[in-house]
Amino acid sequence: MLRPQAADSTEHSLERRRVRVDRSGAFALASTDLGSQYASLYFTRLNLLRPRVLAAARARWADSLDNPPECVQRILNVQVGVPSYVVGTVFVDMPNKPNILKDIAKEGWTVFPEARETYTSDNDTVLLEDESGRIALTGEIVRTTVFVTGIVIGLLGYETEDGEFHVLDVCYPSFEPQPSMPAAPTQADEHGPWVALVSGLNLGSQGHMDMRHELLLDFLTGESGTAKDQRAASQIAHVLVCGNLMAPMQKPLDPRSRGRSKPAVLHGGVGRATQAPGQTPAGAGSNSGTEPAGQASASASTEAAMGGFDPLSIATADTFLAELSASIPVDVMPGPSDPTTSFLPQRPIHASLFHQASRASSLHMLPNPCALAVDGVMFLGEAGQVLDDLGRSTRVARGLELASEVLKWGHLAPTAPDTLWCAPFTDTDPLVIGTRPHVLFVGNQPRFETALVELPAAGGGHALSQPDESQQARAGRKEATRVVLVPSFAATGTIVMLHLRTLQTKTVEFGTAL
C-alpha cells in the first residue's frame, strides 16, 4: 500500500505525493435559528450583491456609453420609454412549481409530493423585484438567457406602455480578483500531482463493497497493477468524495398506513415519513392498541433512532474509508443520501459513525457545499442537489452550461429557499460567491462533462478593483475556471482525475466485465 515514507523505515516502498490542503469554514453551520422567516434571506442576498452589480453596471453602461442611461434606485420608479438600468432579484412565477398551500387544499398533505422533472411551462413569467415592488420582464433576451428565481442582476431597458420592462442587456455581479494559479508546471510535475474526484459511491446498498469498489480502492491505494501503475498511483495526492458516500435507504412503512403515505428516503433525503391524523407513525411497531402509551412511545423512539440508518451501510463505508485514508488523505462531503441534515449547507457526516476510519488523521468530513484550497488551487463544489434543482427551473441550459452560470451569478444556489431547502439565514448568505474558484465541481451527475470557462474579470467598483489596475484593464482580463461534472460511481463506475498544475482532467473507469 502506498503511504508516506517513515523517516526510519528501511522498507522499500513508493512515497505518496504530498500537497497542502486548506479547508474553508465558509459553509460551516454554527448555530442557526430554524424558526426564522425566509424573507430576510432574500433581502440579505440583495443587499450583499447589489453593490457588486451596481459596480459592474456602471462600468458596462454608465462609463462606456456616449449617452449613458440613468440608474433607477427603485424598480417602481422606472419611466415609460426612458432608457435606464435597475438592480433587483429575479423571481420566476411558475405555475408548475411545488406549492404547499395547494397540496394542503387538495388534502394531499399525507403524501410527500414527488419531484417533477421540470417546473417550467409556457405560462411562466419572469419578474424583477426589490424592496419597492416588482415588474414583469419582456424582450427576446428574456427568452434566451438563463433566469432563475433568486439571482441578483442589473437590467438595462425601458418600461413599455403595458407596464412591463423591456430588457436590452443584462449585467451580473463583479467579483474579487481571482488568485493566481500556483507556479507553472515543471518537468517534475509531468505526472502529477492529481486529485481524484469521486461521487455516488452508494456504499452499503448490497451490505458490502462490490467488485468495482474493491477495484477503486486498489487503484487509489496502489495495491494493483504493475510497478508503472503503482508509480502513477503515487502521484494521486488527494481524494475528494463529492457526496452520496452511502446508499439511500428506505424505512419500511407500517402496513396500516399503506396507501396513505410513501416510504421516506432517510439520511439526507428530502423525503419525510408522513401519517394521517390519529394513525400510529409508520414503522412504530405492530402492537398498536395493546401497548401502554409510554411503552409505545419508547418503542417508536427506539425504532426511529435505529431506523435512520442501516448498520451494514455504515460498516461498509467505515471499512472503505479506513482502508483508503490509511494510504491517502481523504475529504468527504455529504450528499442527498447521506446521514446528515437535508437543507443546505449540509452539515458534515459525523465522524463518530465510523469507528475505524475516524481514528485516521488523514480523513476529514466537510459540509456541502464545500470550499478548499489544494496546493493553492481553489476548489468550490456541491453534491448535485443545486444543479438538479436548477435543471428543473429553466429550459435554456442544461448540464455543464447550466453549472457554469453560477460563475456569472455570484451565488452557488440561487433557487434556495424557493425550491431547494436551505437554512433561514438572517444576517448573511454563505452561498454568495465572492471570488471565482479555479475548480468548480458538481457531484452525482449522470455523465462526466468538463470545460475550461473563461469570463471577464470583475469590472467597476473602486472597492473591488486592485489599486494598480484600471477598470478598463480589469474588464479586458479573463478569469478561468475548470468546471467538472463528476459522474455517479454507482451508475457509471467512473472517477475524475484532475491535475493540480494544469487543471487538465481525465477519467478512470472501473468495470467487472472480462
Order of alpha helices (4+ residues) and beta strands (2+ residues): beta-alpha-beta-beta-alpha-beta-beta-alpha-beta-beta-beta-alpha-alpha-beta-beta-beta-alpha-alpha-beta-beta-beta-beta-alpha-alpha-alpha-beta-beta-alpha-beta-alpha-beta-beta
